[in-house]
Amino acid sequence: MAERRRTERREVERRAARPKLKPTREAILNVAKSFQWSGSMPNWTTVVDGRELPARPIVLKAARVSENNPTNSGEAAVILSDLGFEVRYKGATIPSDDLPD
């Protein structure tokens, strides 16, 4: 039980230490205009101007950070939802209240 608490605490500390990405809605829209994706769609996606796009790559590109950035797809989904975009998990629309913390 104590080991589990330590693991959870370390995860919270890691998340707190991560730099927070703050792309703007306008930056997301601009990136989406020319964004090309040839791979299979990941679990977390967003809809921008009627196109379903992968959440994490869109957020990273709009924030102008490397693909090595530790932001995960769930975090990218929260960012997109906060900016007013529709977010989907495996094709199903997810209400913002149901997104991961």
TIMI-2910 file (N, C-alpha, C, CB; in pm, 1 decimal, decimal comma, always signed):
<rs>
+----------+----------+----------+----------+----------+----------+----------+----------+----------+----------+----------+----------+------+
!      n_x !      n_y !      n_z !     ca_x !     ca_y !     ca_z !      c_x !      c_y !      c_z !     cb_x !     cb_y !     cb_z ! resn !
+----------+----------+----------+----------+----------+----------+----------+----------+----------+----------+----------+----------+------+
!    +81,4 !   -118,8 !     +0,0 !     +0,0 !     +0,0 !     +0,0 !    +86,9 !   +126,8 !     +0,0 !    -93,3 !     -1,1 !   +120,4 !  Met !
!   +191,0 !   +126,3 !    +80,5 !   +280,2 !   +243,0 !    +86,7 !   +351,5 !   +263,0 !    -46,8 !   +383,9 !   +226,5 !   +200,5 !  Ala !
!   +389,6 !   +153,9 !   -111,1 !   +456,8 !   +163,0 !   -241,2 !   +363,7 !   +226,4 !   -345,3 !   +502,8 !    +22,5 !   -288,6 !  Glu !
!   +238,7 !   +188,7 !   -340,7 !   +141,3 !   +245,7 !   -434,3 !   +128,6 !   +396,6 !   -413,8 !     +3,7 !   +177,9 !   -417,2 !  Arg !
!   +122,1 !   +440,0 !   -288,0 !   +113,1 !   +583,5 !   -258,6 !   +236,4 !   +657,6 !   -308,6 !    +95,8 !   +606,5 !   -108,0 !  Arg !
!   +355,2 !   +596,2 !   -289,1 !   +478,6 !   +659,3 !   -338,5 !   +475,3 !   +671,7 !   -491,3 !   +603,2 !   +577,7 !   -294,1 !  Arg !
!   +428,5 !   +567,6 !   -557,4 !   +420,0 !   +569,9 !   -703,6 !   +323,7 !   +677,6 !   -749,8 !   +376,1 !   +433,1 !   -757,8 !  Thr !
!   +208,7 !   +685,9 !   -684,5 !   +110,8 !   +788,8 !   -720,2 !   +166,1 !   +928,9 !   -694,8 !    -19,1 !   +768,5 !   -641,0 !  Glu !
!   +236,0 !   +946,6 !   -584,0 !   +294,9 !  +1076,4 !   -551,7 !   +399,4 !  +1115,3 !   -656,4 !   +358,3 !  +1073,4 !   -411,0 !  Arg !
!   +483,1 !  +1019,0 !   -697,9 !   +583,6 !  +1047,5 !   -800,2 !   +518,1 !  +1089,6 !   -931,5 !   +672,9 !   +924,8 !   -822,9 !  Arg !
!   +408,8 !  +1023,4 !   -966,5 !   +338,1 !  +1058,5 !  -1089,9 !   +282,6 !  +1200,4 !  -1082,0 !   +224,4 !   +958,5 !  -1117,1 !  Glu !
!   +224,4 !  +1236,6 !   -969,5 !   +172,3 !  +1372,3 !   -951,2 !   +285,9 !  +1473,3 !   -959,2 !    +98,3 !  +1385,1 !   -816,0 !  Val !
!   +399,2 !  +1443,1 !   -896,8 !   +513,5 !  +1533,9 !   -901,8 !   +565,1 !  +1550,0 !  -1044,1 !   +625,5 !  +1483,5 !   -811,2 !  Glu !
!   +569,9 !  +1439,7 !  -1119,0 !   +614,3 !  +1447,1 !  -1258,6 !   +520,6 !  +1534,7 !  -1340,5 !   +622,5 !  +1306,4 !  -1320,3 !  Arg !
!   +390,9 !  +1516,1 !  -1321,3 !   +294,0 !  +1596,7 !  -1396,0 !   +307,1 !  +1744,1 !  -1360,2 !   +151,0 !  +1548,3 !  -1368,3 !  Arg !
!   +326,9 !  +1774,3 !  -1234,2 !   +339,7 !  +1913,5 !  -1190,5 !   +465,7 !  +1977,5 !  -1248,4 !   +342,2 !  +1921,5 !  -1036,9 !  Ala !
!   +569,6 !  +1897,4 !  -1268,4 !   +696,7 !  +1949,5 !  -1319,0 !   +695,7 !  +1969,7 !  -1470,9 !   +809,5 !  +1855,3 !  -1280,8 !  Ala !
!   +601,0 !  +1907,0 !  -1539,6 !   +596,6 !  +1920,2 !  -1685,4 !   +561,2 !  +2063,2 !  -1724,4 !   +494,8 !  +1821,3 !  -1746,3 !  Arg !
!   +626,6 !  +2110,7 !  -1828,0 !   +587,4 !  +2243,0 !  -1876,7 !   +447,4 !  +2233,7 !  -1936,1 !   +689,3 !  +2297,0 !  -1982,5 !  Pro !
!   +363,1 !  +2329,1 !  -1902,7 !   +226,4 !  +2329,1 !  -1951,3 !   +220,8 !  +2394,6 !  -2088,5 !   +133,2 !  +2401,4 !  -1852,7 !  Lys !
!   +162,9 !  +2323,4 !  -2184,2 !   +146,9 !  +2378,7 !  -2317,9 !    +24,5 !  +2468,7 !  -2318,9 !   +134,2 !  +2266,2 !  -2424,5 !  Leu !
!    +38,4 !  +2580,7 !  -2386,9 !    -73,6 !  +2674,5 !  -2393,3 !    -93,0 !  +2724,7 !  -2535,6 !    -50,9 !  +2792,6 !  -2297,9 !  Lys !
!   -124,0 !  +2633,7 !  -2627,5 !   -151,6 !  +2682,0 !  -2762,3 !   -284,4 !  +2757,7 !  -2762,0 !   -155,0 !  +2564,1 !  -2864,4 !  Pro !
!   -298,5 !  +2849,4 !  -2854,3 !   -423,3 !  +2924,6 !  -2864,3 !   -518,2 !  +2853,1 !  -2960,1 !   -396,9 !  +3070,2 !  -2911,7 !  Thr !
!   -644,1 !  +2888,3 !  -2951,5 !   -743,4 !  +2832,8 !  -3044,8 !   -703,6 !  +2867,7 !  -3188,1 !   -886,7 !  +2887,1 !  -3012,9 !  Arg !
!   -658,8 !  +2990,2 !  -3207,9 !   -616,5 !  +3035,3 !  -3341,4 !   -499,0 !  +2951,6 !  -3392,7 !   -577,4 !  +3184,8 !  -3338,0 !  Glu !
!   -402,6 !  +2920,8 !  -3306,3 !   -287,9 !  +2838,9 !  -3347,2 !   -334,1 !  +2698,8 !  -3389,4 !   -184,4 !  +2828,9 !  -3231,9 !  Ala !
!   -428,7 !  +2641,1 !  -3315,7 !   -482,1 !  +2509,1 !  -3351,7 !   -548,5 !  +2515,8 !  -3488,9 !   -583,5 !  +2459,2 !  -3244,9 !  Ile !
!   -631,4 !  +2618,5 !  -3510,7 !   -699,2 !  +2633,9 !  -3639,1 !   -599,6 !  +2650,2 !  -3753,4 !   -793,6 !  +2753,4 !  -3635,0 !  Leu !
!   -494,2 !  +2728,7 !  -3731,6 !   -392,8 !  +2749,8 !  -3836,1 !   -317,7 !  +2621,2 !  -3868,2 !   -293,5 !  +2857,9 !  -3792,8 !  Asn !
!   -280,9 !  +2545,7 !  -3765,9 !   -209,0 !  +2419,1 !  -3787,9 !   -299,3 !  +2320,2 !  -3861,3 !   -160,7 !  +2358,4 !  -3652,7 !  Val !
!   -425,0 !  +2315,3 !  -3822,5 !   -518,7 !  +2218,8 !  -3881,2 !   -539,3 !  +2240,8 !  -4031,0 !   -652,6 !  +2227,0 !  -3810,0 !  Ala !
!   -529,4 !  +2365,0 !  -4076,0 !   -551,4 !  +2395,1 !  -4218,1 !   -458,7 !  +2316,2 !  -4308,9 !   -532,6 !  +2543,2 !  -4243,5 !  Lys !
!   -334,8 !  +2302,8 !  -4269,7 !   -236,4 !  +2236,1 !  -4356,8 !   -186,5 !  +2103,5 !  -4300,2 !   -118,2 !  +2327,8 !  -4380,2 !  Ser !
!   -248,0 !  +2055,9 !  -4192,8 !   -200,4 !  +1934,3 !  -4126,6 !   -232,3 !  +1811,1 !  -4210,6 !   -263,0 !  +1920,9 !  -3986,8 !  Phe !
!   -132,9 !  +1727,5 !  -4230,8 !   -148,6 !  +1602,3 !  -4304,3 !   -114,7 !  +1486,7 !  -4211,5 !    -58,7 !  +1599,7 !  -4431,6 !  Gln !
!   -197,9 !  +1384,1 !  -4211,5 !   -174,9 !  +1265,5 !  -4128,2 !   -195,4 !  +1143,5 !  -4215,0 !   -270,2 !  +1262,5 !  -4003,4 !  Trp !
!    -92,7 !  +1059,7 !  -4224,7 !   -103,2 !   +942,4 !  -4311,7 !   -114,3 !   +812,0 !  -4233,6 !    +16,3 !   +935,8 !  -4403,7 !  Ser !
!    -86,0 !   +815,0 !  -4105,3 !    -93,4 !   +693,4 !  -4024,9 !   -235,9 !   +662,5 !  -3982,2 !     -4,9 !   +706,1 !  -3902,7 !  Gly !
!   -249,5 !   +553,9 !  -3909,8 !   -381,7 !   +522,7 !  -3856,0 !   -413,9 !   +623,3 !  -3745,9 !   -387,8 !   +375,8 !  -3801,5 !  Ser !
!   -540,3 !   +648,1 !  -3727,3 !   -583,4 !   +746,7 !  -3628,7 !   -559,8 !   +691,5 !  -3488,7 !   -732,7 !   +783,9 !  -3648,7 !  Met !
!   -498,4 !   +771,5 !  -3400,6 !   -477,7 !   +727,7 !  -3262,1 !   -611,1 !   +728,0 !  -3185,8 !   -374,1 !   +819,4 !  -3190,7 !  Pro !
!   -607,2 !   +682,9 !  -3062,0 !   -729,2 !   +678,1 !  -2981,8 !   -789,0 !   +816,7 !  -2959,2 !   -700,9 !   +612,4 !  -2848,2 !  Asn !
!   -706,0 !   +913,8 !  -2922,9 !   -754,5 !  +1049,6 !  -2894,6 !   -745,5 !  +1134,9 !  -3019,7 !   -673,8 !  +1114,5 !  -2779,7 !  Trp !
!   -859,8 !  +1189,5 !  -3060,7 !   -864,3 !  +1275,6 !  -3178,9 !   -946,6 !  +1400,3 !  -3146,7 !   -924,4 !  +1199,5 !  -3301,4 !  Thr !
!   -942,6 !  +1495,2 !  -3239,2 !  -1023,1 !  +1616,0 !  -3227,8 !  -1083,3 !  +1646,5 !  -3363,2 !   -938,8 !  +1735,7 !  -3176,1 !  Thr !
!  -1188,4 !  +1724,9 !  -3363,3 !  -1251,1 !  +1765,8 !  -3488,6 !  -1228,9 !  +1915,6 !  -3504,6 !  -1404,4 !  +1730,1 !  -3491,1 !  Val !
!  -1162,0 !  +1950,7 !  -3614,8 !  -1134,8 !  +2091,3 !  -3645,3 !  -1183,4 !  +2116,5 !  -3787,7 !   -980,9 !  +2126,3 !  -3629,4 !  Val !
!  -1274,4 !  +2209,3 !  -3802,0 !  -1331,8 !  +2241,7 !  -3933,4 !  -1381,2 !  +2117,0 !  -4006,4 !  -1228,5 !  +2314,2 !  -4019,6 !  Asp !
!  -1445,4 !  +2028,6 !  -3932,7 !  -1504,1 !  +1908,9 !  -3992,6 !  -1408,6 !  +1794,4 !  -4019,6 !  -1568,0 !  +1945,4 !  -4118,0 !  Gly !
!  -1281,3 !  +1811,9 !  -3987,1 !  -1180,5 !  +1706,3 !  -4007,9 !  -1142,6 !  +1644,3 !  -3874,6 !  -1054,1 !  +1762,7 !  -4078,7 !  Arg !
!  -1138,3 !  +1512,2 !  -3870,3 !  -1091,6 !  +1443,6 !  -3750,8 !   -939,8 !  +1432,2 !  -3759,2 !  -1158,5 !  +1302,8 !  -3735,8 !  Glu !
!   -872,5 !  +1482,6 !  -3657,3 !   -726,6 !  +1488,5 !  -3656,1 !   -673,7 !  +1433,4 !  -3524,9 !   -677,2 !  +1632,9 !  -3677,7 !  Leu !
!   -549,9 !  +1382,3 !  -3523,7 !   -491,7 !  +1329,7 !  -3399,6 !   -465,7 !  +1442,2 !  -3299,4 !   -360,6 !  +1254,2 !  -3429,3 !  Pro !
!   -508,7 !  +1422,1 !  -3176,1 !   -502,9 !  +1528,2 !  -3074,5 !   -360,1 !  +1571,7 !  -3040,8 !   -571,7 !  +1481,5 !  -2948,2 !  Ala !
!   -275,3 !  +1479,3 !  -3004,4 !   -141,7 !  +1515,8 !  -2955,6 !    -57,3 !  +1587,5 !  -3061,5 !    -68,5 !  +1391,5 !  -2908,6 !  Arg !
!    -45,7 !  +1532,4 !  -3184,0 !    +36,6 !  +1603,1 !  -3283,7 !    -12,2 !  +1744,6 !  -3315,0 !    +40,5 !  +1523,4 !  -3411,3 !  Pro !
!   -142,7 !  +1764,1 !  -3316,7 !   -197,0 !  +1898,4 !  -3343,3 !   -156,7 !  +1994,8 !  -3232,1 !   -351,7 !  +1893,6 !  -3356,4 !  Ile !
!   -172,0 !  +1951,5 !  -3108,5 !   -137,3 !  +2037,7 !  -2995,0 !    +11,9 !  +2068,5 !  -2993,6 !   -178,7 !  +1971,7 !  -2862,5 !  Val !
!    +95,3 !  +1967,9 !  -3014,2 !   +239,8 !  +1990,9 !  -3011,8 !   +282,8 !  +2087,3 !  -3121,5 !   +314,6 !  +1858,7 !  -3026,6 !  Leu !
!   +227,2 !  +2067,8 !  -3240,8 !   +264,5 !  +2156,0 !  -3351,5 !   +215,1 !  +2298,4 !  -3326,6 !   +207,7 !  +2102,6 !  -3484,2 !  Lys !
!    +94,2 !  +2313,6 !  -3274,4 !    +40,4 !  +2447,3 !  -3246,9 !   +118,8 !  +2516,7 !  -3135,9 !   -107,9 !  +2438,2 !  -3208,5 !  Ala !
!   +168,9 !  +2438,5 !  -3040,2 !   +247,8 !  +2495,5 !  -2930,2 !   +393,9 !  +2515,5 !  -2969,7 !   +239,5 !  +2405,3 !  -2807,0 !  Ala !
!   +429,8 !  +2468,6 !  -3088,3 !   +566,6 !  +2480,9 !  -3141,0 !   +670,4 !  +2415,2 !  -3051,2 !   +601,9 !  +2626,8 !  -3159,7 !  Arg !
!   +639,8 !  +2289,8 !  -3014,9 !   +734,8 !  +2212,3 !  -2935,5 !   +767,2 !  +2083,1 !  -3008,5 !   +678,3 !  +2182,6 !  -2794,0 !  Val !
!   +872,2 !  +2018,2 !  -2964,6 !   +919,3 !  +1894,3 !  -3024,7 !   +821,4 !  +1780,2 !  -3000,1 !  +1056,6 !  +1858,1 !  -2970,1 !  Ser !
!   +824,5 !  +1682,6 !  -3088,4 !   +742,4 !  +1562,9 !  -3068,7 !   +790,8 !  +1481,3 !  -2949,8 !   +743,2 !  +1476,7 !  -3194,6 !  Glu !
!   +907,3 !  +1514,4 !  -2896,5 !   +959,4 !  +1447,6 !  -2776,8 !   +900,1 !  +1505,1 !  -2648,5 !  +1111,0 !  +1458,9 !  -2772,7 !  Asn !
!   +817,5 !  +1606,1 !  -2659,9 !   +754,7 !  +1668,2 !  -2544,0 !   +676,5 !  +1562,2 !  -2466,7 !   +661,9 !  +1785,3 !  -2587,0 !  Asn !
!   +680,9 !  +1564,3 !  -2333,7 !   +616,2 !  +1459,6 !  -2254,1 !   +464,0 !  +1467,4 !  -2246,8 !   +669,8 !  +1463,7 !  -2117,1 !  Pro !
!   +403,8 !  +1567,4 !  -2308,4 !   +257,9 !  +1576,8 !  -2306,6 !   +198,8 !  +1452,7 !  -2372,5 !   +209,3 !  +1706,0 !  -2378,7 !  Thr !
!   +105,7 !  +1386,4 !  -2301,6 !    +45,9 !  +1266,1 !  -2361,1 !    -85,0 !  +1301,9 !  -2431,8 !    +20,9 !  +1157,7 !  -2252,4 !  Asn !
!   -141,8 !  +1204,1 !  -2498,9 !   -262,5 !  +1228,0 !  -2578,4 !   -381,5 !  +1271,3 !  -2493,8 !   -298,5 !  +1103,5 !  -2655,5 !  Ser !
!   -394,4 !  +1214,5 !  -2375,2 !   -503,7 !  +1254,1 !  -2286,2 !   -491,8 !  +1399,6 !  -2245,0 !   -506,3 !  +1165,6 !  -2162,6 !  Gly !
!   -370,7 !  +1442,9 !  -2216,3 !   -347,9 !  +1583,4 !  -2180,0 !   -378,2 !  +1674,4 !  -2299,4 !   -201,4 !  +1604,6 !  -2131,8 !  Glu !
!   -339,1 !  +1630,4 !  -2418,7 !   -368,6 !  +1707,8 !  -2539,5 !   -519,2 !  +1719,1 !  -2559,3 !   -303,0 !  +1642,9 !  -2663,4 !  Ala !
!   -591,8 !  +1611,8 !  -2530,6 !   -737,6 !  +1613,9 !  -2543,5 !   -799,2 !  +1716,8 !  -2448,9 !   -796,2 !  +1474,4 !  -2515,4 !  Ala !
!   -747,3 !  +1724,0 !  -2327,9 !   -797,6 !  +1822,7 !  -2231,1 !   -770,3 !  +1964,3 !  -2280,9 !   -732,4 !  +1801,4 !  -2092,1 !  Val !
!   -651,9 !  +1988,3 !  -2333,5 !   -616,8 !  +2120,8 !  -2387,4 !   -714,0 !  +2158,4 !  -2498,7 !   -470,2 !  +2122,4 !  -2440,7 !  Ile !
!   -738,3 !  +2065,4 !  -2589,6 !   -828,6 !  +2092,5 !  -2701,5 !   -971,4 !  +2118,3 !  -2653,9 !   -827,1 !  +1975,7 !  -2799,8 !  Leu !
!  -1015,8 !  +2039,6 !  -2558,8 !  -1150,3 !  +2058,4 !  -2504,2 !  -1162,9 !  +2194,9 !  -2437,7 !  -1183,8 !  +1947,2 !  -2403,5 !  Ser !
!  -1060,2 !  +2233,4 !  -2361,9 !  -1060,2 !  +2364,3 !  -2295,7 !  -1066,9 !  +2479,3 !  -2397,0 !   -935,0 !  +2379,0 !  -2208,4 !  Asp !
!  -1014,9 !  +2454,4 !  -2517,8 !  -1018,0 !  +2556,2 !  -2622,9 !  -1147,4 !  +2550,5 !  -2703,7 !   -898,4 !  +2539,3 !  -2715,7 !  Leu !
!  -1236,8 !  +2458,3 !  -2667,7 !  -1367,6 !  +2451,7 !  -2732,9 !  -1379,4 !  +2355,3 !  -2848,6 !  -1403,4 !  +2583,7 !  -2780,5 !  Gly !
!  -1279,8 !  +2269,3 !  -2867,9 !  -1286,1 !  +2172,0 !  -2977,2 !  -1352,6 !  +2043,1 !  -2931,0 !  -1145,4 !  +2142,4 !  -3031,2 !  Phe !
!  -1418,5 !  +1976,1 !  -3023,8 !  -1476,2 !  +1845,3 !  -2996,0 !  -1362,1 !  +1744,9 !  -2982,0 !  -1576,1 !  +1802,1 !  -3108,6 !  Glu !
!  -1369,0 !  +1662,6 !  -2879,9 !  -1266,8 !  +1561,7 !  -2855,5 !  -1332,1 !  +1424,3 !  -2862,4 !  -1196,9 !  +1583,9 !  -2717,7 !  Val !
!  -1261,2 !  +1331,1 !  -2925,0 !  -1312,2 !  +1195,3 !  -2938,1 !  -1210,6 !  +1094,2 !  -2885,7 !  -1347,0 !  +1164,9 !  -3084,3 !  Arg !
!  -1264,1 !   +985,7 !  -2832,0 !  -1180,2 !   +872,1 !  -2792,0 !  -1231,6 !   +751,5 !  -2867,9 !  -1183,0 !   +847,6 !  -2635,2 !  Tyr !
!  -1145,8 !   +694,8 !  -2952,2 !  -1182,4 !   +581,4 !  -3038,4 !  -1309,6 !   +611,2 !  -3117,4 !  -1201,6 !   +453,9 !  -2954,3 !  Lys !
!  -1320,4 !   +735,1 !  -3165,0 !  -1431,8 !   +775,0 !  -3250,2 !  -1554,7 !   +825,9 !  -3179,0 !  -1470,3 !   +662,8 !  -3332,7 !  Gly !
!  -1565,5 !   +806,9 !  -3048,4 !  -1682,3 !   +852,1 !  -2973,3 !  -1653,3 !   +987,4 !  -2909,1 !  -1721,9 !   +748,3 !  -2865,6 !  Ala !
!  -1745,4 !  +1081,3 !  -2925,3 !  -1729,2 !  +1213,8 !  -2864,7 !  -1731,5 !  +1201,3 !  -2713,1 !  -1840,1 !  +1310,8 !  -2912,8 !  Thr !
!  -1636,5 !  +1267,6 !  -2649,1 !  -1621,7 !  +1262,3 !  -2503,8 !  -1656,7 !  +1399,4 !  -2445,3 !  -1476,5 !  +1219,9 !  -2463,6 !  Ile !
!  -1755,6 !  +1404,8 !  -2353,6 !  -1784,8 !  +1532,8 !  -2287,5 !  -1664,0 !  +1577,6 !  -2203,0 !  -1912,4 !  +1520,3 !  -2197,8 !  Pro !
!  -1645,7 !  +1707,7 !  -2191,3 !  -1527,5 !  +1758,2 !  -2119,9 !  -1520,6 !  +1710,1 !  -1976,3 !  -1526,3 !  +1908,9 !  -2121,8 !  Ser !
!  -1635,1 !  +1683,8 !  -1911,6 !  -1635,1 !  +1634,9 !  -1773,8 !  -1577,7 !  +1494,7 !  -1762,4 !  -1775,4 !  +1636,8 !  -1718,1 !  Asp !
!  -1577,2 !  +1419,5 !  -1871,9 !  -1529,6 !  +1282,3 !  -1869,6 !  -1383,9 !  +1267,2 !  -1914,7 !  -1617,5 !  +1198,1 !  -1956,1 !  Asp !
!  -1317,0 !  +1377,6 !  -1942,9 !  -1177,6 !  +1371,1 !  -1985,7 !  -1086,6 !  +1341,0 !  -1868,0 !  -1135,6 !  +1502,0 !  -2052,7 !  Leu !
!   -968,5 !  +1282,1 !  -1896,4 !   -875,6 !  +1251,2 !  -1786,7 !   -826,3 !  +1377,1 !  -1719,1 !   -756,8 !  +1170,7 !  -1837,9 !  Pro !
!   -790,4 !  +1364,2 !  -1590,6 !   -736,5 !  +1477,7 !  -1515,6 !   -592,0 !  +1500,6 !  -1549,3 !   -751,6 !  +1456,2 !  -1366,5 !  Asp !
+----------+----------+----------+----------+----------+----------+----------+----------+----------+----------+----------+----------+------+
</rs>
